[in-house]
Amino acid sequence: MRPNIVLTDEVPGSPVAVVEVRAAPDGTILGRRLVKASGVKAWDDAVLRAIDRTDTLPRDVDGRVPSSMEIVFRRGD
């Protein structure tokens, strides 16, 4: 998802957004929800758009994809 983050606005500091992502067993993203906003709307919006641009999540080493997970997005990582 990280390569899909496109930020056109200047973002101050190092904002952190936490997003819950729901996925089908094959990794297809079914939905996303901002669990903890970063306080910088431009960053939060960019993160949500990046998830929308991502079709599927990669499988774990055991070939599975969790049905729900929280992902932390930090600006500057």
N, C-alpha and C positions, 0 to 999 in steps of 0.2 A: 503494500500500500504506500509505503514511503515515497517511491518514485512518482506516484500519482498526485502528491501534494503540490499544488500550484498556488503560489502566494503572490498577489500583485500589490498588496498593501505592505507598508513598512510595519513590522511587528516589534514592539519594544520588549526588552527583557527576554526571559526564557519561559514562555507560557507552557502549561501542561494541561492537556485535555484527556479525559478518560471516556472511552466509548465502549458500549456493550455491542458486540456483533453476534448475530444469530446466523447459523449456517446449516444447510442440508448435509446429509451424510457424505455426499460427493464433493462438498466444499463450496457449493454455490451459496453466495451470500443472500440471505432471506430478508434481513433487516438490520438496522443499526439505531442506536439511541445514545445520545450524549448523557453520560452518567454524572460527570463532573466537568462543568465548563471551566475554561482556563481564565476567564475574565477578559479575554481579548477576542471579540467576536470574529474578526478576520481570520484568526488562527482556527477557532472552532469550526467556522464555515469551510475553510480549506481542508480540514481533516475529514469532515463529513462528505465533502465532494470527492475526496480521494477514495473513500470507502465505496461510494457510488460508482466510481470508475473501475473498481476492482471487481472482476467477475466472480472469481473463485479464490478460496483460501488454499494454501498448500496443505497437503496431508502430513501428519506426524510420521515419525520413523516407523510406527506400527501400521501405517496406512489409513489412519482415522483422522477425522476432523471433529473437534468438539462441537456440540450443538450450540453452545453459547460460551462466549469468552469476553473478558474485559481487556482492552488494549489501551496502553498508555502512550500518548503521543507527546513528545517533548520537542520544542523548537530548539534547534541547535544540535541535536543528537546526530 
